[in-house]
Amino acid sequence: MARNSGRRAVAITAFVILSLGGLGAAGAVLAPRAGQATATAERPAQPVRVTEIAFTPTTRAVTYTGTIRPRHEVAMGFRLSGKIVSRRVEVGDAVTAGTVLATLDDTDARLERDVAAAEVAAAEVDHRRARADIDRTQTLFDKGHVAQAALDRALSVEAEAAARADRARRSLALAENGLGYTRLLAPADGVITATPGEAGQVVAAGTPVVSIAQGGAVDVVFSLPEDDRDLLAGSTARAEIWGAGAVSHPLVLRDIAPDADPQGRTYRVRMALADPGAGASFGRTVTISVTPGAGAPVATVPLAAVQDAGAGPAVWRVTGDRVERVPVELAAVTDTVATIRGALRPGDRIVSLGAHKLDPDRPVRVVEIQTPVAE
């Protein structure tokens, strides 16, 4: 009996010892986990490289290539259809007002003029006879030999004959004009720029035969891309004529085509060459330099500094050991840099390396400061 009691005491003592040992082991495991959580909360600052912001005005010059064209160029054509018998000018000839440029075969026009002249002669004979009848009828009426109706009839016949004579004279004038239209005359002093009509060609009325540039005023004509449609407003433009020396001529905007060319998708622009000089001959090639007016200043930054996570482009501005997101507007982008506008001030520092990995809730540590990027 005493032996069994001793065995029970030994078992109870062993159980208590094992239990206490288990609790100690559990405590030893839990203690490292609490220390690990504290280390996680105290993560080190993020190293970043920053770039200082410097703004510059937007005065980017753009160049185009165009040609010199006359300001007033007229395509001349005959006012009658017919066969061209001669063309008396060539491209580049200087002409004065009234110079004969080309002629049509005038055989039919002369015949029409002769017919109209014969009609005038016949109508005038009828008119003279009608006037003589009025004189005779008036004499008989005064003596009481004819009634009033006879005198009225004679007056009516004379009025009709006078109207026919007037119509015949107008027809003769039209025939004379038609004969004159067989000669194509220069309307003003100028230079011949094109001669599409050739001797022996049968042309319809109005078909261009000769083109003439009037006066000495010239324009510069070039094509403007769709992206630059509004670039010329408030801009300064100058032209340099190829082969005429390094002389820059001022340009004045005259007009921009309202519709883009369906194939090239460009707008035709005409600008007046204010001071053409001796080298501004028609067809010469020119280089047009357009300098836009000063707009909102821009800053050039490394392309990696601009991030877009779906809410629009933005940069990270560094203030102390923290960063804040600043939305920006992209003015231009290349392979390495971006030109931006936004709520930034000169001297602000933005993250230029590592921006895509930033955690805005963690502090940052500046490891390198770059000077403003040159465009």
C-alpha positions, 0 to 999 in steps of 0.5 A, spaced: 500 500 500 505 504 501 509 502 495 503 504 491 503 511 494 510 512 492 509 511 485 503 516 484 507 521 488 513 520 483 508 520 477 505 527 479 512 530 480 514 528 473 508 531 470 508 538 473 516 538 471 514 536 464 508 542 464 513 547 466 518 545 461 513 546 455 510 553 458 518 555 458 519 553 451 513 556 448 515 563 451 522 562 448 518 561 441 513 567 442 519 572 444 523 572 437 516 573 434 515 580 437 522 583 436 521 581 429 514 585 428 518 591 431 524 591 426 519 590 420 515 597 423 522 600 423 524 599 415 530 604 413 529 610 408 528 609 401 535 611 397 533 616 391 536 620 386 533 627 385 533 632 379 532 640 381 527 643 377 529 649 372 523 652 367 525 655 360 520 659 356 517 655 350 521 659 344 522 653 339 523 655 332 520 650 327 522 650 319 519 648 313 521 648 306 516 652 301 517 656 294 516 663 291 510 664 287 506 670 285 501 673 289 496 675 283 497 669 278 491 669 272 490 663 267 488 666 261 483 663 256 479 665 250 472 667 251 470 663 244 471 656 242 476 655 236 483 653 234 489 656 236 493 659 230 499 662 234 502 663 241 506 669 241 509 668 248 514 663 252 515 662 259 519 667 263 517 673 257 515 679 260 509 682 257 506 689 258 498 691 258 495 689 251 500 685 248 497 679 244 499 673 247 495 668 242 490 668 237 484 664 234 482 662 227 478 668 226 474 666 219 467 664 223 468 670 227 469 675 221 463 671 217 458 673 223 461 680 223 459 681 216 452 678 217 451 682 222 453 688 218 448 686 212 443 686 217 444 693 220 444 696 213 437 692 211 434 694 218 436 702 217 433 701 210 427 699 212 427 705 218 428 710 213 422 708 208 418 707 215 420 715 216 418 717 209 411 713 210 410 717 216 411 724 212 407 722 206 401 720 211 402 726 215 401 730 209 395 727 207 392 727 214 393 734 214 389 735 208 383 730 210 385 725 205 386 719 210 383 717 217 387 718 223 388 710 223 392 710 217 397 715 221 397 711 227 399 705 223 405 709 219 407 711 226 407 704 229 411 701 223 416 706 224 417 704 231 418 697 229 423 699 224 427 703 229 427 697 234 429 692 228 435 697 226 437 698 234 437 690 235 441 689 228 446 694 231 447 691 237 448 684 234 454 687 230 457 690 236 457 683 239 460 680 232 465 685 233 467 683 240 467 676 238 472 678 233 476 681 238 476 675 242 480 671 237 486 675 240 488 674 247 491 680 250 495 681 257 490 684 262 496 688 265 504 688 266 507 681 268 511 675 267 509 669 263 509 663 268 505 657 264 503 656 257 499 650 256 496 652 250 499 650 243 498 652 236 493 647 232 490 646 239 482 646 239 480 649 245 473 651 249 471 657 251 475 659 258 480 653 257 487 656 260 492 657 254 497 662 258 498 664 265 501 670 267 503 673 274 501 680 275 505 686 278 512 685 283 508 682 289 510 675 291 508 670 296 512 664 299 507 658 299 508 651 303 505 646 307 503 646 314 502 639 318 496 638 322 499 638 328 502 645 327 495 648 325 495 653 330 502 654 330 502 661 326 498 665 331 502 670 334 509 667 331 514 671 327 516 668 321 522 669 316 524 666 310 531 665 307 532 664 299 536 658 297 542 660 293 541 668 295 546 668 300 544 668 308 539 673 308 533 673 312 526 676 309 520 677 314 514 674 312 507 676 313 501 671 314 496 672 308 492 666 309 491 658 311 487 653 307 481 652 311 481 644 309 487 639 309 489 636 303 486 629 303 492 626 301 498 629 305 493 631 310 497 638 310 494 645 310 497 650 304 499 657 307 501 663 303 505 668 306 507 675 303 515 676 302 515 683 305 522 685 302 523 680 296 529 683 293 533 681 287 533 673 288 526 672 289 524 669 282 518 665 281 519 658 283 525 659 288 526 654 294 526 658 301 526 655 308 521 658 312 523 659 320 517 660 325 518 662 332 512 661 336 510 667 341 513 665 348 508 661 352 507 657 359 514 656 361 516 648 361 521 644 365 526 638 362 526 632 366 529 625 365 523 621 362 524 616 368 521 621 373 514 621 370 510 616 372 503 614 370 499 609 374 492 611 370 491 617 373 495 621 368 502 623 368 505 626 375 512 626 378 514 625 385 516 632 389 521 631 395 520 635 401 524 633 407 524 626 408 517 625 404 515 625 397 508 627 394 505 626 388 504 632 383 500 632 376 504 635 370 502 636 363 507 633 358 509 638 352 514 634 349 517 627 350 523 624 347 527 617 348 531 620 354 527 626 357 520 629 357 518 636 357 513 638 362 508 643 365 505 643 372 504 646 379 512 646 380 517 651 382 524 653 380 529 649 385 524 643 387 527 637 387 523 631 384 525 623 384 529 622 377 531 615 379 527 609 382 520 613 382 517 607 379 518 603 386 517 609 391 512 607 397 509 614 399 508 612 406 516 611 407 521 616 408 526 617 403 534 618 403 537 623 397 543 620 395 545 624 389 542 631 386 542 632 379 543 639 375 537 641 371 536 637 364 538 640 358 533 640 352 
